[in-house]
Amino acid sequence: MTSSNFRDELVHVSALNEFVYCPRRFYYQRYHDEIGTPYELVDGRSKHEEQSRRGGWVRERYFRSDELGLHGKLDLIENDGDVLTPVERKRAESETYFPSDEVQLAGYCMLLETVTGDPVNLGYIYLYSTDERHAVRITDDHRETVREIVRQIQAMSVETIPPLTDTPSKCEACSARTYCMPEETARLEPKRARGTGWEDPDAVSLGGDDV
Ligand code: SF4
């Protein structure tokens, strides 16, 4: 990262999710602003002012940790006596959640730990599409994954575009597809597709328009 202000140095927790989905897509989001507002421009400090407490829930809490290199806003925290449990809510048209959602939740748990001083080993993922809440046990593997992704994001540079995804089916609904051009890249520059899911573009079948 090139700037020294904290918004450039800290990784937003939601970026963990995007990076797990496809580092290349995250690259386009981050450096080319192709999809919405870059994460670095999210000013969570103003959100912090909006925090409030109602009953057994804590809402709208902004966290940052220089040590973790993370920041982000937790929309909802269950407050059950002394135990605080983050709740991450997803629209989830697919009616399920993904490993990337678990990593994001782990990031929130780790931020919460920096405030409470206690391990936060449980979080919930609530799916609007099914109205179900799933308990996710946060493990050391989750925590190490979060730390590794933070390291990788902080090491990114505009000069180095990450490789194409290993899972071409993700490209079908990818909002960066028109910029990434995976099929064109694979056909015109096969070296760039080597070792990825696009190594044999004839074997990849995508349908529909970009989202
Ligand atoms: S089109 Fe595929 S390879 Fe390109 S950024 Fe999107 S998911 Fe990644």
Boltz pocket constraint, residues with backbone or C-beta under 6 A from the ligand:
constraints:
  - pocket:
      binder: B
      contacts: [[A, 21], [A, 22], [A, 23], [A, 24], [A, 25], [A, 26], [A, 163], [A, 164], [A, 165], [A, 167], [A, 168], [A, 170], [A, 171], [A, 172], [A, 174], [A, 175], [A, 176], [A, 177], [A, 180], [A, 181], [A, 182]]
      max_distance: 6.0
